[in-house]
Amino acid sequence: MTEPTNATSTQESAPVAATSGVGAPLLICLPSATAETVETMRERIATTLQGHNLFLATPGGASAHPAHGVTVVDYPVASRGDAGWALTATDYLGAAQLATEYDAAATLVLGNEAASLSVAGLQALAEAVLLGKADLAVARYQTGPHDALVSSALLYPLTNALFGTPAHLPLPLDAAFSARMAKRLIMVARKPNNAAQPEPLVWPVAEAAIASFSVKEIDAGPRTLPQPTDTDLNTLLAEIVGSLFGDIEAKANFWQRARAPMPAKPNVEPARTASETEELEDVRAMADSFRNAYINLQEIWSLVLPPQSLLGLKRISRAPAEEFAMPADLWARTIYDFVLAYHLRTINRGHLLGALTPLYLAWVASHLRQSAGNAATAAFHVEEAASAFVAEKPYIVSRWRWPDRFNP
């Protein structure tokens, strides 16, 4: 049987039908904005997106002073002051319901500190949907070697390899979507909540992929990236990665057949810079932590990982900070083994995700050492990891279909 090509690639997807901007509303939602941000964004929206029938939705918006060219309406849920680092099911549900109510041609839902989103990014997100280029547009920002590391290490490589959509931030901070994508988001956001995660996450890129909707990543320039209020890495990583692993499990029939495009590596080779010495202090601390984890977590890791991977981790644990490196293919297979263990419930899922944290920090240490503070080199390393996840995809497909044949 011929393997189908994923229809969500930004190069290959058929565009959605273009919609006239003047008559059909363009809806912009600010679910967690402060009053100051609302005022700033209202002026910016009126100026940047003039010529469209503009609706701005914020909590308590109907009581706001009217603005020239912008109709301000109530967002249907209360502001979430504890959120902001990513859009959640509540955000998508409120925005998608309003989109259906007002028959919006396109809907933008912008995360916390939306005033830091560039004018060009705001316009590009809106136009991607209004001009029929995509059903879902997600922003990509200018980031440094220390930014968005969970996305770089895990979320982007997995989403690209399994769903064929090269979105570097698949858990978006800002997104735009079409009317038909709104209907799908309503359906997804209304699914029963996981009691362990009070504010469930939605993976819109994966939803667009399985619906054969077109996806486009927008270069949005610089932006302030809000930090989670919960600074405990174990808790945060378990919530995010557990949600993604669960979504991967639910969509297994799709990603086992979908074909992923190989990411294009930037045309730059890793290079050392003067800042490498500064990075080594952080790398040395994380390398020491990984050595302790290698000793203390042997029992758990041996239930999840095959002997070859354990041997590779042993070599890493013995490397000095100056040579500390997580091979891209080993990282990809390790994460795939954790995805499978999550699916099979090889061990308690909480313990499983907790055992992933030291491995993630080992990847971060490797990333910082190889990047040496250079943004271009960091981008190369991220794309190298993403390419390895694509190349190793047959490994997870085989293990998923025949887990007993590949038991550690």
FILUM-782111 format. One record per residue: x, y, z of N, C-alpha, C in turn; residue number from 0. Coordinates in steps of 0.2 Angstrom, whole numbers. Layout:
BEGIN
X:Y:Z:X:Y:Z:X:Y:Z:NUM
...
//
This chain:
BEGIN
4:-6:0:0:0:0:4:6:0:0
3:11:-4:7:17:-5:6:21:1:1
12:24:4:12:28:10:9:35:8:2
4:38:11:2:44:10:6:50:12:3
6:55:8:10:61:10:5:65:14:4
8:68:20:4:72:24:2:79:21:5
-4:81:21:-6:86:17:-5:93:21:6
-2:93:27:-1:99:30:5:103:29:7
10:100:25:16:104:23:14:110:20:8
18:115:23:17:122:20:18:123:13:9
23:119:10:24:119:3:19:115:-1:10
16:110:1:13:106:-3:5:106:-2:11
3:109:4:-4:109:5:-8:114:0:12
-14:112:-1:-18:116:-5:-21:121:-1:13
-21:128:-3:-23:133:1:-31:133:2:14
-33:136:7:-40:136:8:-43:142:4:15
-49:142:3:-52:147:-1:-51:154:2:16
-49:159:-2:-48:166:1:-55:169:3:17
-55:173:8:-61:177:10:-60:184:9:18
-65:188:7:-65:195:7:-64:198:14:19
-60:202:15:-58:205:22:-63:210:24:20
-67:214:20:-71:219:22:-77:217:25:21
-81:213:22:-87:211:25:-87:206:31:22
-83:200:30:-83:195:35:-78:198:41:23
-80:197:47:-76:199:53:-69:196:53:24
-65:200:56:-58:197:58:-58:198:65:25
-58:192:69:-59:192:76:-52:191:79:26
-50:196:84:-44:195:88:-46:194:95:27
-43:189:98:-45:187:105:-39:188:110:28
-40:192:115:-34:192:120:-37:189:127:29
-36:183:128:-40:180:133:-36:181:140:30
-30:183:140:-27:184:147:-23:191:147:31
-26:196:144:-22:202:143:-24:207:149:32
-19:211:151:-21:216:156:-24:222:152:33
-27:227:156:-31:233:153:-26:237:149:34
-20:238:152:-15:241:148:-13:238:141:35
-13:232:141:-12:228:135:-17:229:130:36
-23:228:133:-29:229:128:-29:236:125:37
-28:241:129:-28:248:126:-22:248:120:38
-17:246:121:-11:246:116:-13:242:110:39
-16:236:111:-17:232:106:-23:234:102:40
-28:238:105:-34:240:101:-31:246:96:41
-27:250:98:-24:255:94:-20:252:88:42
-16:247:90:-12:244:85:-16:240:80:43
-21:236:82:-25:233:78:-29:237:73:44
-32:243:76:-35:248:71:-31:250:66:45
-24:251:68:-20:254:63:-17:249:58:46
-15:243:61:-12:238:57:-17:234:52:47
-23:233:54:-27:229:51:-33:233:48:48
-32:239:47:-38:244:44:-40:241:38:49
-46:242:36:-49:239:30:-53:233:31:50
-52:230:37:-56:224:39:-61:226:44:51
-66:221:44:-72:222:49:-69:219:56:52
-66:223:60:-62:221:66:-67:220:72:53
-66:214:75:-69:213:82:-63:211:87:54
-63:214:93:-58:213:98:-62:210:104:55
-60:204:106:-63:201:112:-58:200:117:56
-60:203:123:-57:203:129:-62:202:135:57
-59:199:141:-64:198:146:-66:205:149:58
-73:206:149:-75:212:151:-75:217:145:59
-74:215:139:-73:220:134:-79:224:132:60
-85:222:133:-91:225:131:-92:232:135:61
-88:232:141:-89:238:145:-83:243:143:62
-79:241:139:-73:246:137:-76:252:133:63
-72:257:132:-73:263:128:-73:261:121:64
-77:263:117:-77:261:110:-71:264:106:65
-68:260:101:-62:262:98:-64:263:90:66
-61:268:87:-62:269:80:-60:263:76:67
-65:260:72:-64:255:68:-63:248:71:68
-64:247:78:-64:241:81:-70:240:86:69
-74:234:85:-79:233:89:-77:228:95:70
-77:231:101:-75:227:107:-80:223:110:71
-79:217:111:-84:212:113:-81:208:119:72
-86:205:123:-84:201:129:-81:194:127:73
-75:193:129:-73:186:129:-77:182:133:74
-79:176:131:-84:172:135:-81:168:141:75
-75:169:143:-73:166:149:-69:171:153:76
-68:170:159:-64:175:164:-56:175:162:77
-53:180:163:-46:181:162:-42:176:166:78
-37:173:163:-33:168:167:-26:171:169:79
-26:174:175:-20:177:177:-14:173:178:80
-16:166:179:-10:161:180:-7:158:174:81
-10:160:168:-8:157:162:-3:162:158:82
-2:160:152:2:165:147:7:162:144:83
10:156:146:16:153:143:14:150:137:84
7:148:136:5:144:130:-3:145:130:85
-6:144:124:-13:144:124:-15:137:126:86
-21:137:129:-24:131:132:-31:130:129:87
-34:124:131:-41:122:129:-46:128:130:88
-45:131:136:-50:137:138:-49:142:133:89
-43:144:131:-42:150:126:-45:148:119:90
-43:142:117:-46:140:110:-53:139:110:91
-56:137:115:-63:136:115:-67:143:115:92
-65:147:119:-68:154:119:-67:157:113:93
-61:157:110:-60:160:103:-64:157:98:94
-64:150:98:-68:147:92:-75:148:93:95
-78:148:99:-85:149:100:-87:156:97:96
-83:161:99:-84:168:96:-84:168:89:97
-79:164:86:-78:164:79:-84:162:75:98
-87:156:78:-93:154:75:-99:158:76:99
-100:162:82:-105:166:83:-105:172:79:100
-99:175:77:-99:181:73:-97:179:66:101
-97:173:64:-95:170:57:-89:174:55:102
-83:173:59:-77:176:57:-74:173:51:103
-71:177:47:-67:174:41:-60:172:44:104
-58:175:49:-51:172:52:-51:175:60:105
-48:171:64:-48:172:71:-41:172:73:106
-39:177:77:-32:177:80:-33:176:88:107
-29:172:91:-29:172:98:-22:173:100:108
-21:178:104:-14:180:106:-13:179:113:109
-8:177:115:-6:175:122:-4:181:126:110
-2:179:132:0:185:137:6:189:134:111
6:195:136:11:200:134:11:201:126:112
4:201:124:3:202:116:6:208:114:113
7:213:118:9:220:115:16:219:113:114
20:214:115:27:213:112:27:210:106:115
21:207:103:21:205:96:22:210:91:116
26:209:86:28:214:82:22:216:77:117
21:222:74:16:224:70:16:219:64:118
22:218:61:23:213:55:21:206:57:119
22:204:63:20:197:65:12:197:66:120
9:202:68:2:203:69:-1:203:62:121
1:206:58:-2:207:51:-1:200:47:122
5:197:48:7:191:44:2:185:46:123
1:185:53:-4:180:56:-11:181:53:124
-13:187:53:-20:188:50:-20:186:43:125
-15:189:39:-16:188:31:-15:181:29:126
-11:177:33:-10:170:32:-17:166:31:127
-22:168:35:-28:165:35:-33:169:30:128
-33:175:31:-37:179:27:-36:178:19:129
-30:178:17:-28:177:10:-28:170:8:130
-31:165:12:-32:158:10:-25:154:10:131
-20:156:13:-14:153:13:-13:147:18:132
-18:147:23:-18:142:28:-24:142:32:133
-26:136:35:-31:135:40:-29:137:47:134
-22:136:48:-19:137:54:-12:140:53:135
-11:146:56:-5:149:56:-2:150:63:136
4:148:64:7:149:71:13:153:70:137
15:156:75:20:161:75:27:158:77:138
32:160:74:39:158:76:43:165:77:139
46:165:83:49:171:85:57:170:84:140
60:176:85:68:176:85:70:174:92:141
73:169:93:75:166:99:83:165:99:142
85:165:105:92:164:106:94:157:108:143
100:155:110:102:148:111:98:145:118:144
96:150:122:93:148:129:86:148:129:145
83:150:123:76:151:123:72:145:120:146
66:144:123:61:139:120:64:132:119:147
68:130:125:72:124:124:67:117:124:148
62:118:128:57:112:128:55:111:121:149
53:116:118:51:115:111:56:113:106:150
62:116:107:68:114:102:70:106:103:151
70:104:110:72:97:111:67:92:110:152
60:94:111:55:89:111:49:90:107:153
46:96:108:40:97:105:40:98:97:154
45:102:95:46:103:88:48:96:84:155
54:93:87:56:87:83:50:81:83:156
46:80:88:41:75:88:35:77:83:157
33:84:84:28:86:80:30:85:72:158
36:88:71:38:87:64:38:80:61:159
41:76:65:43:69:63:36:65:62:160
32:66:67:26:62:67:20:64:63:161
19:71:63:13:74:60:15:78:54:162
22:78:52:24:81:46:23:89:45:163
22:92:51:22:99:51:27:103:55:164
32:106:51:38:109:54:36:116:58:165
32:115:63:31:121:67:36:121:73:166
40:126:74:45:126:79:42:127:86:167
36:130:86:32:131:93:25:128:92:168
25:121:92:19:118:91:14:119:97:169
16:122:102:12:124:108:12:132:108:170
8:135:103:9:142:101:7:146:107:171
10:152:106:9:158:111:4:163:107:172
4:163:100:0:167:96:-2:162:90:173
-8:162:88:-10:158:82:-16:161:79:174
-17:160:73:-23:162:69:-26:156:65:175
-33:156:64:-36:150:61:-42:152:58:176
-44:147:53:-50:148:48:-56:146:52:177
-62:147:48:-68:145:51:-69:138:52:178
-66:134:47:-67:127:48:-62:124:54:179
-57:127:54:-52:125:60:-55:127:67:180
-59:133:67:-63:135:73:-67:129:75:181
-71:126:71:-76:121:72:-72:115:75:182
-66:113:72:-62:108:75:-60:109:82:183
-58:115:83:-55:117:90:-60:116:95:184
-66:118:93:-72:118:98:-73:110:100:185
-73:106:95:-74:99:96:-68:96:101:186
-62:98:99:-56:96:103:-56:99:110:187
-57:105:111:-57:108:117:-62:106:122:188
-68:103:120:-73:101:124:-72:94:126:189
-67:91:124:-65:84:127:-65:84:134:190
-66:78:137:-66:78:145:-59:80:147:191
-58:83:152:-52:86:155:-48:80:159:192
-42:80:158:-38:75:163:-37:78:169:193
-40:75:174:-40:77:181:-33:79:184:194
-28:76:181:-21:78:183:-18:84:180:195
-22:87:176:-20:93:173:-26:98:172:196
-27:103:177:-33:107:178:-34:111:172:197
-29:113:168:-30:117:162:-27:114:156:198
-31:110:153:-28:105:148:-25:109:142:199
-21:106:138:-18:109:133:-21:106:126:200
-21:110:121:-23:108:114:-17:108:110:201
-16:103:105:-11:103:100:-14:105:93:202
-15:111:92:-18:113:86:-15:111:79:203
-8:110:79:-4:108:74:-6:101:72:204
-6:97:77:-8:90:76:-15:89:74:205
-20:93:76:-27:93:74:-27:95:67:206
-24:100:65:-24:102:58:-21:96:53:207
-16:93:56:-13:88:52:-18:82:50:208
-21:80:55:-25:74:54:-32:76:51:209
-33:82:50:-39:84:47:-37:86:40:210
-31:86:38:-28:88:31:-30:95:30:211
-29:99:35:-29:107:35:-22:109:34:212
-22:115:30:-15:118:29:-13:122:35:213
-6:121:36:-3:124:42:3:129:39:214
4:135:42:9:139:40:12:142:46:215
19:142:46:23:145:51:25:152:49:216
23:157:54:24:164:52:31:166:56:217
35:169:52:41:173:55:38:179:58:218
38:179:65:35:185:69:40:190:72:219
46:189:71:51:193:74:52:192:81:220
55:197:84:56:196:92:49:197:96:221
49:194:101:43:194:106:45:192:113:222
42:195:118:43:193:125:40:186:126:223
44:181:128:41:175:129:39:174:137:224
33:174:139:31:174:146:34:167:149:225
35:168:155:38:162:159:32:159:163:226
32:152:163:27:149:167:27:151:175:227
21:151:178:21:153:185:24:147:189:228
23:141:187:26:135:190:33:134:188:229
38:136:192:45:135:190:48:129:191:230
44:124:194:47:117:195:47:113:188:231
53:112:186:54:109:180:51:102:179:232
52:98:184:49:91:184:41:92:183:233
38:96:186:31:97:186:29:100:179:234
32:105:177:31:108:170:32:103:165:235
38:100:165:39:95:159:34:90:159:236
32:87:165:27:82:165:21:84:162:237
19:90:163:12:92:161:13:93:153:238
18:96:151:18:97:144:19:91:140:239
25:87:142:26:81:138:21:76:139:240
18:75:145:13:70:146:7:72:141:241
5:78:140:0:80:136:1:78:129:242
8:80:127:10:78:120:10:71:119:243
13:67:123:13:60:123:6:57:122:244
1:59:126:-6:57:126:-9:59:119:245
-7:64:116:-10:66:110:-7:62:104:246
-1:60:105:3:55:100:-1:48:101:247
-2:46:107:-5:40:108:-12:40:104:248
-16:45:105:-23:46:102:-23:46:95:249
-17:48:92:-17:49:85:-12:44:81:250
-11:39:84:-6:34:82:-8:31:75:251
-15:30:73:-16:28:67:-14:33:61:252
-14:39:63:-12:44:58:-5:44:57:253
-1:45:62:6:47:61:10:40:59:254
7:34:60:11:29:58:11:28:50:255
6:32:47:6:32:40:8:38:36:256
9:44:40:10:50:38:18:50:36:257
20:54:31:27:55:29:29:62:31:258
35:62:35:37:68:37:43:71:33:259
42:78:31:48:80:27:54:81:31:260
60:80:28:66:81:32:68:89:33:261
69:91:39:70:98:40:76:100:37:262
76:106:34:82:109:31:87:112:36:263
93:110:36:98:112:41:100:119:39:264
101:124:43:104:130:41:111:129:38:265
113:133:34:119:132:30:125:135:34:266
126:132:40:131:134:45:134:128:48:267
140:127:49:143:122:53:144:124:61:268
143:120:65:144:122:72:151:125:73:269
152:130:77:158:134:78:159:136:85:270
165:136:87:166:138:94:167:146:94:271
165:149:100:166:156:100:168:157:107:272
170:164:108:173:166:115:168:164:121:273
162:164:119:157:163:125:156:156:127:274
160:152:124:160:145:126:162:144:133:275
167:148:135:169:147:142:163:148:147:276
159:154:146:154:155:150:149:150:150:277
147:147:144:142:141:144:145:135:148:278
151:134:148:154:128:151:152:127:158:279
151:133:162:150:133:169:143:129:170:280
138:131:165:131:128:166:132:121:164:281
136:120:158:136:113:156:139:108:161:282
144:111:165:148:107:170:143:105:175:283
138:109:177:134:108:183:128:103:180:284
126:104:174:121:99:172:124:92:170:285
131:92:168:134:86:167:135:82:173:286
137:85:179:137:82:185:130:79:188:287
125:83:186:118:81:188:116:75:184:288
118:75:178:117:69:174:120:63:176:289
127:63:178:130:58:181:127:55:187:290
124:59:191:121:56:197:114:53:195:291
111:56:190:105:53:188:106:46:185:292
111:46:181:113:39:178:114:34:183:293
117:35:189:118:30:194:111:29:197:294
107:34:199:101:33:203:95:31:199:295
95:32:193:89:30:189:90:24:184:296
95:20:185:97:14:181:91:10:181:297
88:8:187:82:3:187:76:6:183:298
75:12:183:69:14:179:71:14:172:299
77:17:170:79:18:163:79:11:160:300
81:6:164:82:-1:161:76:-4:159:301
70:-1:162:64:-4:160:61:-1:154:302
64:5:152:61:9:146:66:8:140:303
72:8:141:77:9:136:81:2:135:304
82:1:128:86:-5:127:93:-4:128:305
97:-10:129:104:-10:131:109:-5:127:306
107:-5:120:111:0:116:111:7:118:307
105:9:120:104:16:122:107:17:129:308
106:12:133:109:13:140:117:13:140:309
120:10:135:127:10:134:129:17:131:310
125:20:127:126:27:124:126:32:130:311
121:31:134:120:36:140:126:35:145:312
129:29:146:134:28:150:140:32:147:313
141:31:141:147:35:138:146:42:139:314
140:45:138:139:52:140:141:54:147:315
139:50:151:140:51:159:147:52:160:316
151:48:157:158:48:158:162:54:155:317
159:58:150:162:63:146:163:69:151:318
169:73:150:170:79:154:165:84:150:319
164:90:154:160:95:151:162:98:145:320
169:98:143:171:100:137:169:96:131:321
168:90:133:166:85:127:159:82:128:322
155:85:132:148:83:134:144:84:128:323
141:78:125:137:79:119:132:73:119:324
126:74:118:120:70:117:119:68:109:325
121:63:106:121:61:99:113:62:97:326
112:65:91:105:66:89:101:60:88:327
104:55:86:101:49:84:99:45:91:328
103:45:96:102:43:103:96:46:106:329
96:53:105:91:57:108:84:55:105:330
84:55:99:78:53:95:75:46:98:331
79:41:98:77:34:100:75:34:107:332
79:38:111:77:38:118:70:41:119:333
69:47:116:62:50:117:57:45:114:334
58:42:108:53:37:106:52:31:110:335
57:29:114:56:24:119:52:26:125:336
52:32:127:48:35:132:41:36:129:337
40:38:123:33:38:120:30:31:121:338
34:26:119:31:19:119:29:17:126:339
34:18:131:33:17:138:27:20:141:340
26:26:138:20:30:141:13:26:138:341
14:24:132:8:21:129:7:14:132:342
12:10:133:11:4:136:11:4:144:343
11:9:147:11:10:154:16:5:157:344
22:5:154:28:1:157:29:2:164:345
29:8:166:29:10:173:24:16:174:346
23:17:181:19:23:182:21:29:178:347
16:32:175:17:38:170:20:44:174:348
18:45:180:22:50:183:29:49:185:349
31:43:186:38:41:187:41:41:181:350
38:39:175:41:39:169:43:46:167:351
38:51:167:40:58:165:45:61:170:352
45:59:176:50:62:180:57:59:179:353
58:53:176:64:50:174:66:53:168:354
62:57:164:64:60:158:68:66:159:355
66:70:165:69:76:166:77:76:165:356
80:72:169:88:72:168:90:71:161:357
87:67:157:89:66:150:88:72:146:358
82:76:147:81:82:144:87:87:146:359
88:87:152:94:92:154:100:90:151:360
101:84:150:108:81:146:107:84:139:361
102:84:136:101:87:129:102:94:130:362
100:98:135:101:105:135:108:106:136:363
112:103:140:119:104:142:123:103:135:364
121:98:131:124:96:125:123:102:120:365
116:105:120:115:110:116:118:116:117:366
119:118:124:123:124:126:130:123:124:367
133:118:125:140:117:124:141:117:116:368
137:114:112:138:114:105:137:121:102:369
132:125:105:130:131:102:135:136:104:370
138:136:110:143:141:113:140:148:112:371
134:149:114:131:156:114:130:159:107:372
130:155:101:129:157:95:123:155:92:373
118:160:90:111:159:88:111:154:82:374
116:156:77:116:152:71:118:144:72:375
123:143:76:125:137:78:119:133:82:376
116:137:87:110:134:90:105:131:86:377
103:135:81:98:134:76:100:127:72:378
107:127:70:109:121:67:108:115:71:379
110:115:77:109:110:82:102:107:83:380
97:112:83:90:110:84:88:107:78:381
90:109:72:88:106:65:91:99:65:382
97:98:67:100:92:67:96:87:71:383
94:89:77:90:85:81:83:83:78:384
80:88:75:74:87:71:75:82:65:385
80:82:62:82:78:56:83:70:59:386
86:70:65:87:63:68:80:60:69:387
75:64:72:69:61:74:65:59:67:388
66:62:62:63:60:55:66:53:53:389
73:53:53:77:47:51:75:41:56:390
74:42:62:73:37:67:65:35:67:391
61:38:63:54:37:64:52:30:63:392
55:26:58:54:19:58:55:15:64:393
59:17:68:60:14:75:54:14:79:394
51:20:80:45:20:84:39:17:81:395
39:17:74:33:14:71:34:6:72:396
40:4:71:41:-4:72:40:-6:80:397
42:-2:84:41:-3:91:34:-3:93:398
30:2:90:23:3:92:19:-3:90:399
21:-5:84:17:-11:81:19:-18:84:400
25:-19:85:27:-25:88:32:-24:94:401
29:-22:100:33:-20:106:37:-26:109:402
34:-32:108:37:-37:112:43:-39:108:403
44:-38:102:50:-40:98:56:-36:99:404
54:-30:102:60:-25:104:60:-23:111:405
58:-28:115:58:-27:122:65:-26:125:406
67:-21:129:73:-20:132:76:-26:136:407
//
